[in-house]
Amino acid sequence: MEWRFAWREIRNNRRFSAFFIFNLVLGLFGFLSLGIFKASIQQSLLDRSKLILTADLAIESRRPLTLAEERVIQDVLGRSVEQTRLWLLYSMVSTAHASRLAHVAAIEDAYPFYGQIELNPAGNMTHARKKDVVQTRAAWVSADMALGMRLKPGDPLTIGRATFQVSNTVTADAGNGWRAFDLAPRVYIGMNQLAATQLLQRGSVITYHRLFRLGTGQDAERLARTLNHRLSDPGIEVQTARDASESVGRLQGFLNDYLGLAALVSLFLSGLGAAFLFHSFLSQRLKDIAILMSVGMRPAAARRIYLWQLAFLGAIAACLSAGLAIALLPVTIKTLSWFIAYPVHAVFDAPIFSVALWVGVVGSILICLPFITNLRGLKVQTLFQETAASAASMSGRAACISALPAGLFYWGLAVWQAHSWRVGSLFIGIFIASGIILAAGGWLSLRILERRTSRLSLIPRLAVRNLARARFGSLAVFMAMGLGTLLLNLIPQVEKSLSTEIAQPKVSQVPSLFLFDIQPEQADALSRYMTAQGMALERLTPLIRARLTRVNDRPFEKMESPGRTREPERNARFRNRGFNLTYRAGLTEAESIVRGRPFQAQTQDPAEISVEVEFAKRLGLKLGDVMEFDIEGMPVRGQIVSLRKVQWASFQPNFFVQFQPGVLEDAPKTFLASIRRLDPTEKARLENGIARHFPNVSMIDVSELVGKILALFTQMSWALRAMALLALSAGFIVLFSIANHQAGQRRRETQLLKVLGASFSQIQYMLDWEFGGVAIIAALGGTAVSFIVSYALSVALFERVWVFSWQTPLIVIVTVPCIAIATIHLATTRVLKTKPLALLQSE
């Protein structure tokens, strides 16, 4: 029976119902659209997961597998399983006129098991076709490398100390084509041709892949779990096709998570407008509630009627949002996937619709719960008084307690959307703090205006009085505009700060070239060559590859990723990796000790080591812990005496683990180095010279790498700005709804003003003062808080990297009030143009 009363309330109050649904639809639309987009990406990658991995199962390591590990693989997979190898390493490649870094892929005839490499002119190269690169000194080069180096079939290409002949251009790649970011374009050569390049030297950075095609009935996921358990070295990674798809989608997943948090702002603002509308509606229905209670309805039953009503309205809003999201899904995918390197096809994910329905229904109830809960203390005789609305007010403490479920619900959504307890909680903390600051600022501004009304003319004075009378609605508009402005300003502010630090870090000048794979016997010769060129080889730093075997005499073993949040996944990836060590006496300008002490001059046993502070947190390390490493069969122990903070954006040779001098000098190693800023002509000349005299030494063009990173940041920021605009649009919807609602509520006042001679323009001017003033103050307040929040984020997450950016805030401060005033006109014109006689008759 109660649900019948609730449905009748919806039908009899269509104006309120329409605006309530209208407010929720926009917030739920953003939430749903991102959910569907994320599901589409995941499904698209999953459908093509074998093409991404090019196999059913893969084993990756940074060193050749031992005989014992080979036996484990044969024991688990069987001797008859099909397998092939793929070795990846970076190297300089050159022609007579140019050189550049390439990602060299050494393959065998069976590669790839799934998918194909599209070549020009040879056509599609599949698993079954014989490959000329395996049999001869041929090379396949990517299309962008062929364009940049002006290569065509038949041209010679030097890789290491061997010369190859370009036979084909790679126009599409089965595995590599899914990855959006790589340091260098790929070049394919045959596995049996790799020795001639002389790139396989001790300490060279090579990634060894063993690829498997399983037989019918073999379960890749189960076999991978068994191999991960038995191959206990954290530096060996066993991947299935599903793992590969998740790895490719990880960057996009992070972006989607942060877009989802921005969508939650829209959802909150929509809920804020809906809560205001419901509060006003409930205040008008108090006498109806009194009548129901006077004829015997229990107070609890009366409250359940409005709970049913909210559930119906939330469900309707969720369904309409779903329909809108589906209708606009092609546009959403086209807008958000323009920088993704792989195709995305629309997928209608049923679970996300269930979540949206749940959010619509439960969210609507929880955000309005304080007003329904407050009905518990009302008495029938009080409800029949003229002051019924004031009788419905509640204490601040009661309001906070009844609003707690909505806060917990919203926090849970943030954690779920971010896939991170830390990020979700940080987002909610910042959001609540920003909301409190904005609400306090709005309340204070209103109080100041109230005290100074005597100095204002009639129209502004009436506007201030109306704001004071409808304090809840005024603060709702202020927070909606302020939070939307905050988000819109925050994203470019953070982007500007990070981009500036990456391009021009405070601690050092970004080098032009970063060199690696320098052999020990080449270090002095390379330094002399640089001196002869009038330049210096800077930061020559040893790199020793090692395995961490024990911590405090306890075995350090591979870790499975527990849970579904980002932190355990990231910690597991961080733990399950190889380690690079170095040694030096002091710190670079990009490093600083945050805990502990510098190295002593005398060598200790165990040796003294310094560990990067975030690395220590993720591995659970602390001062005094003893770490034991295996360096090509030789155990080396070190005790942590300091924790360092490293400025990674310096693009200098920096390491997580650093030994004191006197311990690792005789270990097998290679060297890293950097070269100061050069103009393009000098850089091209130097690259060609080093590639000719030291062909195994690889170079990264740091300026090109920085450009790629900045381009990626820019692309991601545009997607986040689009979501910020959606949040601000939700704020304008709140403004429209509240302005329209209050214009309707003031019909009597409006008619009296018109009877007394007020013109349409004067009344409109009053509303412009009322809501436009709130929008101006909110835009200024939201901009100011965005500076505070961006600085707080720079302290908490980005090493105090903060740069003031004024362009976007200035545009927002000017634009938001203008759009707000236009929204007010749209919301109120119909009511204000009604003639006084019609208004009197309607009363």
N, C-alpha and C positions, 0 to 999 in steps of 0.2 A: 504493500500500500504506500509506503513512504516514497518508493521510487516513482510512483504515479504523481504524487504531489510535486516531486522534484522536476519531473518532465513538464508538468503544468506550469511551474514557475519559469522554466525556460521558454515555453511558448508564449506566456503572458508578458514576458519582459524581453522581447526580441532585440530591442536596442542594446540593452546591457549584454545579452548573450552574444550578439554579433561582435561587439567591441571586445569582449573578453576573449572570444575565439580568435579574433583578428590579432590581438596582442600576442597570443601564444603561437600562432602559426609561423610568424617570422623566425622566432627563436628556435622552434622545433624544425623548421625547414633547414636552417644551417646545420643543426645537429644531425639531421637525417641525411642531408646531402653528403656531408663528409663521411658519415658511416658507410653509405653506399659506395662512395668513391674508394674508400679504404678496402672494402670488401671486393670491389672490382679489381683493384691492383693485386690483392692477395690471390684471388682466383686466377687472374691472368698469368701471374707468375707460376702458380701451382700447376696450371694446365700445361705450361711450357717448361716445367722444372727440369726434365731430362735434357731439354735443349740447352738450358743454362749450364748444367753440369757436364753435358755431352756424354753422360754415363749414368748407370744406376747408382753407383757408389764410387767414392774417390777417397784416397788417402793422401794427405798433403803434409810435407815436412820441409824443414830448412836444411836437412842433411840427408845423405843416403841412408836407407834402412839397413839395419844390421842383419846378419844371417838368422839370428834368433827371431827377429821381427818378421822376416820373410817366412819363416816356418810357421809362425802364429797365423799369418794371413792365409797360407795354404791350408792350414788345419781348419780355419773357420770357414773359408769360402770354397775350399776344394781345389784340387789341382787342375780341373778341366775348365774352370771359369775363364771367359775371355777377358784379356787385360791388355792395356797399352800404356805408354808413358807420355807425359807432357812435362818438359822442364822449362821454367820461365826464369829469365834473368834480364837485367838492364845492361845495355852496352851502347857505346857510341857506334854509329854507322856513318859511312862517309862516301862521297863521290869525289871527283877531281876538284869540285868547286864548293862543296858544302858538306856539313856534318851536323848530326843531331842525335839526341838520345832516342833509343828505340827499346821497346819491350820485346826481346827476342824469345820466340816460342819454338822450341825444338820438339818435333813430333815424329811419330812412327806412322806406318801405313794405315793402321787400323783407326787412327784418330780422324774424325770424331765418331763415337759409337752412335750418337743421335744428332740429328740436325745436319747442317751442311755449311761449308764455306763457299760463298759465292765469289767466283773469280772472273776476271775479265782479262783475256778472252776465253779461258778454258771452260767456263761454265761452272755448274754446281759440283763441288768436290765432297763426296759422301764417304761413309765408312768402306764401301765396297770398291771404290776406285783407287787405282794405283796413283801415287803422287810423285811428280818429278822431283820435288824437293828432297825426298827420301833417297832417291837413286843418284842424283847429280848435285852439283854445286849451284842449284837454283834457289831463288828466294821469292816469296810472295810478300808484297808490301801493301800496307793499308792505303786507302785512296787518299787520305789527307797527307800522308808522307810522300806519296808519289807526286801530289800536286805541289807540296812545299819544296821538295828537292828536285822537281822537274824530271822525275823518273818515268821511263816507259819500258815496255818489254824489250829485252836485249841489252839494256844498260848495265854496266858493272856497278856493284855495290860492295864496299869493303866492310866486313864485320870482324872485329878483332884483327887477326893477322891473316885472314883468308878473304879472297875475293869471290863473290857470288854474282850470278847473272840474274837480273830481275826477269822472271818468266810470266808473272801475273800480278794484277792489282786486286786486292781484296775489297770487294764492294759490300759484302755483308758477312758477318762472322757468327757462327753458331753459338759459341760461348761468350766471347769477349763483347759481342754487340749488345749484350744486355746491361753492361756496366757503364754507368753514366760518367764516371770519373777515373782517369788513369793518368799516370805521370807522363806516359809517352805512347805513341802509336805502335801497333804490333807489327813484327816482321816474322814470317815463318821460314824455318829452315829444317832440314832433316836431322834426326837425332844422331845418325852416324856421320854427319858432317860437322857436328859441334866441336869435335876434338881439334879439327884443323884451325879453328878460330883462336885456340889457346886461351879461351876465356875461363876455362875450368881450372882455376888456380886455388891454392889453399886460402881459405878465408873469403872466397868470392861469395857474393849474396845470390844464391840460387834457390828457387822454390821447386821442389820435386813433387810431381803429381803422379800417382798411380791410379788409373781409371779402370773400372770393371763394368762389364755387361753381364748381369746375372741371368741364370737360367729360369725357366718356368717354375713357379712354386717357391722360389727363394725370396724371403722377406727382407728387403733392404734395411728397413728400420731395425728389425731384430738383429740382423747381422752387424749393423753399425754399432748398436749398443754393446754387443759382445766384443767387437774389436776395440771399442773405446775402453772397455774394462781391462782387456788383456794387454793392449798397447798403452802402458801406464805413463809413458813419457808425455808430459804436458805439451811438448813441442810437436807432437804428432796429432793431426786433426783428421778425424774420419767424418766424411760428409755424405749424406744422401741427397737425392735430387730435391727433396723438400727443404733440407738445410740450405742448399744453394739458392733456392728461390727466396727464402727468408733473408739470406745474406744480401742478395741483390736489392731487395726491397727495404733494407734497414734504414737507409738514408731517407727514403720517401716515408717510411714509417715514422721516423722522428718528426718530419715536417707535418705529417698528418696529425700526430699527437699534439703538436703545438697549435696547429690550426683548430683542433678540437677544443683546446682550452680557450682560444679566442671565441669559438662558437658558444662556449658556455657563458661568456659575457653577454652575448645576444640573448641566450636563454634566460639569464638572470634579469636582464632589463625587461624582457617581455613579461616575465613573471612579476616584476615590480609594478608594471602598468596594470596587469591583471589583478594584483592584490589591491591596488588603489580602487579600481572599478568595483571589486567585490565588497570592499569596505564601505564605499558609498552606497552600493545597492543594499547591503545588509542594514545600514543605518535607516534606509527608507522603509525596510520591511519589518521593523521592530513591532509596529502596531499589529501587523498581520500575524506575527509570531505570538503576540499577546492574545489575539482572538483565538488562535489555535490552542494555546495553553489554557485559556479560560473555559473552553468547552471540553477539557479533559485530556488533551494531548500532553504526554509527558515531555519535560524539557529535553531529555535525551533523544526522544523521537523527533522533536523539532530540529535538533542539531543534525541528526542523521539525514533529514530531508536535504539540508544544504550540502552535506557531504556527498550525497547522491548527485545533487545538481552539479557540484564541482567535478565529480567523476565523469558525468555525461559530457560536460563542456570540454574537459581535458581530452576525452576519447575522440570527440568530434574534431578538435584542433589537431590531434595526432593523425587522424585519417586524412584530413584536408592537407596537412603538411606532407604526408606520404604521397598523395596524388600530385602535389606540386613538385615534390622532389623527383618523382618518376618522370613527370612531363619535361622537367628542365635538366634531366640527367645528362643528355648529350652535351648540353652547353656547359654543365659543371665539369664533365670530364675533359672537354676541350680547353676550358679555362685553366684547370689545375694541372693538366698533364702536358702542357706545351714544352716543358723542359725535361720530360722523362725520356730516357733513351730507348724505351721499349713500348710496344703497343698495349693499350688498355681498352678492354671491351666492357660494356655495361653489364653488371650482374645485379639482379634484384635479390638482395640478401634478406631472407625472411626473419632471422633473429634480430637484425637491426630494427625492423619494423616493430617487433615485439618490445624491444627496449624503448623505442620512441613512444609506443602506446603506454608503457609502464611509466615513463618519465612524464608524459602528458597528464595521466590520471593521478599518479601519486604526487608528482610535483605540484599540480594545481591544488590538491588537498592540503599538502604540507605548507605551502606558502600562504594559504588563507586560513590555516588552522588557528592562529592566534585570535582572529575575529570570531570564529565559531566557538572556540573555547571560552571566550569572554561572555557568551550568552548564559553560561552556567550560573553566574551570580546575579542575573537579572530577575526581578519580580514582576508579576503581572501588573500590579498597581503602578509600578514605576514606568512600565512600558506605555501606559495610556497617558502619561504626562507629556506636556509639550517638550520637555527636556529629555525625551527618551534617548536622543542621539548622544547627549552628553553622559547619560547614564551608562551608555555602552562602552565608555572609555575604560582603559585598564591601566594599572600601575606599570612603571618601567620594568620592574623586576618580573612581574607576571608576563609582560610582553616578551622579555628575553627568554624566559623559560619555555613559553609556548612556541617561540621561534627556533628553539634549539634543534628539533627534529628536521626542520627545513635546512638548517646549517649543516647538520651531519649528512643529510641526503646530498646536498650540493658538494660537500667535501668528498664524499664517496664517488660522485660522478667525475670530479676532477682527477682523482687518483686513477679511476678506471680509464678515463680518456687519455691521460698522460702515460699510462702503463708505468707509473713511477710513484712510490710513496713520497719520495723527496720532492720531486717536481710538482706533483699535485698539491702537497701540503704547502710548499712554498708559494704556489699560485694562489691558493685560498688565503694564506696569510697576507700576501701582498694585496689581494683583492679586498679583504676585510679591512685592513689598515687604510687602504685608499678610500674605501667607502666611508669609514669613520671620519677621516680627514675632510672629505668632501661634504658629508652630512653636517659636521661641526662648522665648516666654513659657510655652508648654506644657511644654517640656523643663525650664526653670528651675523652674516650679512643682512638677514631678515630683521634681526633685532636692531641693528644699526639704522636700517631704513625706517623702522617703526618710530624710533626716537627722533628722527629728523623729518618726519612728515610735515611738521609745521612750516618748514622752509620750502616745501614743494608746492607747485600749483595744484589746482583741483584734480585734473586728470591723473597725474602721477600719484597724488595722495589717495585717490580711490583705488588705483592699481595696488599700492602697497597695502591698503586695508584688505583688499580681496586676497592678497597673498597670505596675510596674517590669519585671516579667517579660515582659509583652506590650507593650513600649514602642512598637513600630510601630503596633499597633492603637490604643493609647491616644492617640498623637499624631494618628492618622487621625481618630478621633472628635473630638478637640479642634479640629482644623482645620475639619472639616465643620461643627461647631456654631458655631465662631467666624466663619467666612466667611459662613455663612448669616445669622448675627446682624448682622454688619457690613453686609451689603447691605440688610437690612431696616431698620436704623437710618440708613443713609447717605441714602436717598432722601428721607425726610421732613426730615432735617437740611438738605440742600441746598435743598429746596423752601422751608423756613422762612426760610433766609437770603435767597434770591432774592425771595421774596414781601415780606419786610420792606424790602429795598432798593428794590423797585419802588413800594411803597406809601409808604415813608418814607425816601427816600434821605438819606444822611448829609450830602451837600454842600449841599442846598437843600430848601426846602419845595416839595412838588409843587403846581403851580398848579391852580386850578379850571378855567380856560378857556385854550385855546391858539388864537390868532387867526391867520389867514393870508389871503392875497389882499387885503391892505390896499394901496390905491393910494397913490402918493406924495402926491397932493394931498389925501388923506383923513387922513394921519398926524396933522397938527396938530389937525384938527377932531375926530378920534376921541380924542386926548389931552384936549382941552378938554371933550368930552362926559363922559369918565371922571372928570375933576376935578369937574364939576358934579354927578356922582352920588356924590361923596365917596370915590372910588376912584382908583387909579393904573393907568395902562397901563405895564406893566413889560417890560423887555427888548425894546424896539422895535428890530428888527434887519432890515437890508435883505437881500433875496434876489435874486440875479441868475442867470438861467438861461444856461448856456453849453455849448459843446462843446469837449472837449479834443482838440486837433488834432495837437500835436507834443509830444514829450518829448526834450529835448536835441537839438533840430533833426531828430529822426527822426519820421516820421509815426506817429500813434497810431491804429491801425486795429482793426476788429472782430476778436475772437478766437474761434475755434472751441473748444468744450470738449473737451480731450483726455482719454482714459482714462475709467474708470468709477468713480473714487473721488470723494468729496465735495469735496476740496480744489480740483482743477482745474475742476469744475463751478461751485463757488462763486466762484472767481476769475474765470471767464469771465463769469458773471452780473454780478459786481461791475464788471468792465471795460466790459461792453456796456450802459452806462446813461448817461443824461444827468447833468450835473453842476450843482449849485447852489453858487454862490459868495456870499460875504459880505465885508464889510470892517469892521474895528474896531481900535482902538489896542491894547487889552489883552485879558486873558483874563477869562472869567467864573469864578464860584466852582466851576463844574462842569468846569473845564479846568485842566490843568497841563502844563508843558513837560517832556518826558522827555529830549529831546536838542536841542541848538542854543541859540539865544538869542532874546530878545524883539525886536520890531520897532524899528528906529531911527526917530527922529522925522522925519528928512528922507526924502522920496520918492526911491527908487532907480530905475535902469533897467538890467536888468529890476527890476520891483517885488519887494518881499519878500513871501513867502507862508509860512503855517504850515499843515502838513498833519497830519491825524489819524494816529496811529502805525499802527493796523491797516490803514487805507486805504493807507498807504505800503507796507506789507508785501505786500499783495495785488497792487499795481500795480508792485512792484519799484522803488519810489522811495527816494531817499536824500538826505541834506543836500547842497546845492549843485546838485541837478538843476534844470533850467529847464523849466517847463511853459508851453505856449502854448495859450490858449483863444480860441475864436471866439464873440463876443457880438454876435449879429445882424449878422454880416459884418465886425465890427471885431476884429482880432487884439490880444490883450493877453498879455504875457509876465510870468512871475513866477518867482523863484528861491526854492527851499525853504531857509529859514533856521532852521526849528524843526519838531520833531515833537511833537504834543500828544496827551495822553491825555484822552478826553472821557467824562464820566459821563452816558451817554445816558438813564439812568433819572431824571435830573432833570426831563425833559419840558420843558426850556427850548429856545429857538432855538439849536441847535448845528449845526455844519457840518463837512464833511470838509476843505474848502479855505477858508482865510481870508486875504484880502489885507490889506496895510497900508492905512491911510487915505490919501486923496489920489490914488487911481487909478481907482476904479469909481464915484465919486459921480455922474457924468453918465450912467452906463449905464442902460438900461431896467430897471426893478426893481419889485418889490412889497415889502411889509414883513410881518414876522412879529412877534407880541407875545404876552405872557401876562398873565393876571390872577390875582392872589393868591387864596388860599382864601376861598370864600364859603359862606354857609349856603344850603341849597336854595332858600329864598324869594328871597334876594338874587340868586342865580344865574339863576333863572327870569325875574325882572324885568329883569335886565341883558341876557339873551339876547334877550328880546322887544324891548327898546329899541334894541339895536344892529341887530337884523334890520330894524327899522322905519326907522331913520335911515341905516343903511349896509348896504343889502340885498346888496351884492356881497361883503361881508366874511363869511368862513366861520369857524365856531367849533367846536372839538372839546371836548366835555365830558371833561376829563382823568380825573376820578374814574370816569366810566362806562367810559372806555377801560381804566383800570387794573383795574377790576372784571372786564372781559372777559379781560384778560391773566391775572389771577390765577385766574379760573375755568378758563381753558385749562390753566394750570400744575397746578391741582388735579386736573383730569380726567386729564392725562398722568401725574401722580404716582400716581394710583390704579391705573392700568394697570401702572406700574413696581412698585408695591407687590405687586400680584398675582403678578408674576414673581419678586419677592423671596421671597414666601411659597412659591412653587414651589421656589426654591433651598433655602430652609430645610427644606422637605419632603424634598428630596433628602438633606439632612443627617440628617434623622431616619431615612430609609431606610438610610443608611450606619450610623447608630447601631444600628438594629434588626438589620441583617445581622451586624455585628461582635459585638454582644451575644449574638445567637443562636448564632453560630459559636463564640464563646469558651465559652459555656455548654455546647455540645456537646463542645468540646475538654477541658473540665474535668469530664467525667463521672466519671473515676476520683477526682479530688479531692473532688467532690461526694459520692460514695458513702462515701468515708472520713470526711468530716465528719459524715454522717448516722449512720454506724456508731459514731462517737465521741460521738454524742448531740446533734449540732446539729439544731435544728428548721428547718422550712421558712422560717419568718419570719426566723430569724437569717441563713440563707444569702441570702435575698432582701434583707435589710438590708445585707449585705456588698456585693451587686451594686449596690444603690442608692447606697451610699457610693462605690463604684468609678466607675460611669458618671455618676451624678447629680452627684458632685463635679466630674468633668471638665466636665459641661454647665454647671454654675454658673460655674466659672472661665472657660470658653470664652465664655459670654454676657457676662461682665464684660470679658473681653479683647476680644471682637468689638465691644462698645459703645465701649470706649476707643479702639480703632483707627479706628472709624467717625468719631469726633471729629477724630482726626488727619488722616484722609483728606479729610473734608469741609473742613477748614481748608486743607489743601494744594490742593484744587480751587479754593477761593475765591481763593487767591493766584495760581494758574496761569491760571484762566479767568474769574473773576468779580470782579476788582478788589478783592480782600481783603474781600469782603462775607461776613461770617460772624456768625451769631446762634446762641447756645446754645439748644437745644430739649431739654427734659428729659422730656416726657410719654411719647413713644414709647419711648425707651430704658428708662424705668422699667417700662413694661408688658412690654417684651421680656425684661428681666432677670428678671422674676418668672415670666413665662409659659414661656419656653424650658426652664428646668430641670424645671418641672412636667410638660410634655409629654414631655421626655426620660425622666423616671422612669416615666411611664405606658408609654412605648415599651419601656423595659427590662423592665417586668413582662410586657408582651405577648410579648416575644421569648424570655423565659427561663422562664416559668411551667411550660410543658409539661415541660421537662427537669428542673426542680427538684422537680416533684411526683412524679417517677418514684421508686418505692420502692427502697430499697437492694438488696433481693434481685434485682430486675429488672436493676439496674445491674450487679451482680456477675455475673449470668448472661450479660449482653450482653458482658462482657469475656471 
